Structure formats: structure tokens, C-alpha cells
């Protein structure tokens, strides 16, 4: 599933390519992909003819800002991709939604498993009701360090806390492991045991890992399911230090270990994470 870094990579490309363009037509090929609407025609009606003013992000969610104040929200789910395509280019299998633009390329939502979705929302005072539950964004909140520090008072293990979207936005299984390794903290460490210096180190690791991942245009794993707007795989997986590296050496001289917890694999180095 695309996480914060992958969503931010796509967001920046959306702004560069589509900002200022008008949506000329909309096709919905599977109603499940716009399931928050009463029917696909409602989605089409609210999007067609609107001009895209910009693109935003809330954690793993992307938002397309329309000229009437509405936003199109897109969530990739497990397998979704937003892809740029020429208008005359044949649609690939599992293309669920197609947005055509005046004088520009198509934007196509491809989603084989249809866990992702798109919908139109009307923000109130800049707040999107459907995304109100999302927590602090490590890269997009000027008060993030203080707010994340306050979360460390919670009696929960660090990795589940980092992945709790209602607390911290956009971090999933992969980046939680990488962040905790950079911070030198075990994933099962109770948050309440962190010192002030360790809390600061954790926040800096969040910013460092996520910014590096964005610079390398996200991470694509073995299935290469994540693709950027141009259909290209990311590059940050080449720099992963622990994720999916069970049994491989850590830079500290230790060995990366995998444990199962909460139905997921947790990767860490017992030699340098305490």
C-alpha cells in the first residue's frame, strides 16, 4: 500500500502537470471505485467541467482542489495507481476512473483489487470531514514535533503508535520499521519509556526517512505495485536498512531480525535498536 512518501511524490507531479487544467469528461468504469456516491453519475456531475487549482495530501490521501471549492479525494488502497496517459492511449486493464482534461493528458485511476476509491467532498473551513480523523502529518504540520512528542505519553508500543493513522498520518508498516531503525529504537518499546532526547531523535528520524523517500520517489517492493504518475517504480527500496531484510547484516554489525506481531512482520536490529 502506498504510504506518505509515495502519496507526496504523486502529489508533486499532479501539481506540475494538471494545475490550471479543466476536466472535460469523466468516465467511471466500476461503481465500487466511487462507492461513497449514490451512483457514478453523481461523481461525474460534480467533477466534469471543473478546473483543477492544485493538489494536496493528508497522510496517504491525495486531494485535487477544484475551482468551486470542492475537492476530489483519492486513496490508493492496496493496489491503486494514479497514472498520466495520453488521451489516445489504450486504457490498461483495471482502469476504474478516467479524467480527461482540456489541452492536457488524461489522469487514470487503475486499481486491480478495488480497495482504493475516489470521491468528491465539500470542505468546511478548509476541513474535509471524511479525513478529520487523520492525525498529525510529520512533513506537513508546523507543530508536528510538539504534537508527536505529546503522543509519546501513551502506554503503547512504538510501532503500533507510529502506524495509528488517527495519531500520526501516513506512516505504514514499511516506513515505521525504517524510522525506528534510524532512531535506534525497538518497535516493541513502550512509548512512555522514551526520554526527551529519544523522543526528539524519533521525530528527526521520521522527517529524515520520509524526506529521503520522497527524494527517491517512494519505495516499490518486489511486486512493483507502487508506480508513480508516469508508471515508473520508486527508488528508495534500495536504501532500506531493515524492512524485508531478515537475516541480512546491519551497519552496526548485528543481524536484521523479523518477528510477527499484530498480523504483520516487524523488522529491526537487536544490536542497535534499544
Secondary structure by P-SEA (a helix, b strand, c coil): cccaaaaaaaaaaaaacccccccccccccccccccccccaaaaaaaccccccccccccccbbbbbccccbbbbbbbccbbbbbbbcccccccccccbbbbbccbbbbbbbbcccccccbbbbbcccccccccccccccccccaaaaaaaaaccccccaaaaaacccccccccaaaaaaaaaaaccccccccccccaaaaaaaaaaaaaaaaaaaaacbbbcccccccccccbbbcccccccccccccccccccbbbbbbbcccbbbbbbccccc
